[in-house]
Amino acid sequence: MTDEHETKHLSKGKWVFCGFLAFAGLLLFTEHRAHVLGILPFLILLACPLMHIFMHHGHGSHIHHTQNDEGSDGSAK
């Protein structure tokens, strides 16, 4: 019975903590909405180079790493 009681207590605690986080997030959003929405255009502009770096892997060489310098007959080029 003790294990079942502790499990219910922990799950209730998780719900309380999630509710607290949701409420805190709501308060932060309503109080700082002008700051967040004012910087949003700059964040979108910053996202462009970051997406370019991380999604295209820096556009280093366009050579696939599976290719090698040998021809199809096994001789070197």
C-alpha positions in Angstrom: 0.0 0.0 0.0 2.9 2.4 0.7 4.2 2.1 -2.9 0.7 2.8 -4.4 0.4 5.8 -2.1 3.8 7.2 -3.1 3.1 6.7 -6.8 -0.2 8.7 -6.5 1.6 11.3 -4.4 4.4 11.7 -7.0 1.9 11.8 -9.9 -0.1 14.5 -8.1 3.1 16.4 -7.5 3.9 16.3 -11.2 0.6 17.7 -12.1 1.0 20.5 -9.6 4.4 21.3 -10.9 3.2 21.3 -14.6 0.3 23.6 -13.5 2.8 25.9 -11.8 5.0 26.0 -14.9 2.0 26.8 -17.2 0.9 29.6 -14.9 4.4 31.0 -14.7 4.7 30.9 -18.4 1.4 32.6 -18.9 2.4 35.4 -16.5 5.8 35.8 -18.2 4.2 36.0 -21.6 1.6 38.6 -20.6 4.1 40.8 -18.7 6.8 40.7 -21.3 4.7 40.5 -24.5 5.8 43.9 -25.8 9.5 42.9 -25.4 9.1 39.6 -27.0 7.0 40.8 -29.9 9.3 43.8 -30.4 12.3 41.6 -30.9 10.5 39.0 -33.0 11.6 40.5 -36.4 15.2 40.4 -35.4 14.9 36.8 -34.2 13.5 35.9 -37.6 16.4 37.6 -39.4 18.8 35.8 -37.0 17.2 32.5 -37.8 18.2 32.7 -41.5 22.0 32.4 -41.1 21.6 29.9 -38.2 19.4 27.7 -40.3 21.9 28.0 -43.2 24.8 27.0 -41.0 23.1 24.1 -39.1 20.8 22.7 -41.8 23.2 22.9 -44.7 26.3 22.0 -42.6 28.2 25.1 -43.6 28.2 24.4 -47.4 31.7 23.0 -47.2 32.5 20.7 -50.1 29.6 19.3 -52.0 31.4 16.0 -52.5 29.7 13.0 -51.0 32.0 11.2 -48.5 31.1 7.8 -50.0 32.8 8.7 -53.3 36.5 7.9 -53.7 39.2 8.9 -56.2 39.2 5.6 -58.0 37.4 5.0 -61.3 34.8 2.4 -61.9 37.5 -0.1 -63.1 39.5 0.3 -59.9 42.3 2.4 -61.4 43.3 5.7 -59.9 42.4 8.9 -61.7 
